[in-house]
Amino acid sequence: RIAPIIGPDADVPAPDVNTNPQIMSWIVDEYSALKGQWSPAVVTGKPVALGGSLGRAEATGRGCMFTLQSYLETKGKTLEGLTISVQGFGNVGSVGALLMHREGAKIVAIGDAVQCLYKPEGLNVEEAFAYANSHGRSLAGYTEEGATNITMHELLTADVDVLYVAALENQLNASNMAEVRAKVILEGANGPTDAEADKYFYEHGIDVLPDVLANGGGVVVSYYEWVQNREGFYWTEEEVNGYLHRNMKKSFNEVWDVIAQYKVRPRLACYIVALRRLVEVAKLRGFNG
């Protein structure tokens, strides 16, 4: 049914909530059968054996970490010793938490729709990651010595340096925004902060690293996967991660330059950067009206 409106040169889907590499495999297979030729570039997020890119599964969480690291550099800080609360422990939340943990951050709270845990001295993220990934991306039933069960509200309002929201939209809103104690909000999910909360955080000195900037790593590496499919030439994971880091860093710097120039909140700065690009291209193509 969707074959007429997707394609390597048209619209290239990728996994999101409730989809995964296996479903991408089925789409590639059926689309290729309909077209009569192997067409791996019709979707991204495929298994590596079927033309997927190394590093794609971790790309969104890794990109979030790169964005946070870039932000910390502007403050003369690193991830070492930073306390982080993580909402959502699916692909984006668990991978981001694991990578930041490996860089020295202290993940003190993790949670999903079923269970939330808190441990002030830092959770064993390696164990939690392995458990969730062997239990359907769920923390249900996970226990750890010294960890206590908390509510989702307590997780979102924990006294931490960074709140990493990687679940669903509108999680930060009028009902809880005044109780958020994190100094920085890192958006791994799409739209986790509603408009009212975004304005509140800006006015109260809480920096929001917005989704349109922070969680772009998945889309970036989807593009890399598409390029590799079209070329029939595949890169190492080190190369993929290197290109991703360079791209995320460049985007962050462009946004933060706009913040310095116009004194606007990060989300608006992202929109300004995007619209500038569109206007420039439109003018170059001759659309000057």
Secondary structure, DSSP 8 states (H G I E B T S, - for coil): --GGG--TTS------TT--HHHHHHHHHHHHHHHTS--GGG-SS--GGGT--TTTTTHHHHHHHHHHHHHHHHTT--STT-EEEEE--SHHHHHHHHHHHHTT-EEEEEE-SS-EEE-TT---HHHHHHHHHTTTT--TT---TT-EE--HHHHHT-S-SEEEE-S-TT-BSTTTGGG---SEEEE-SSS-B-HHHHHHHHHTT-EEE-HHHHTTHHHHHHHHHHHHHHHT----HHHHHHHHHHHHHHHHHHHHHHHHHH---HHHHHHHHHHHHHHHHHHHTT---
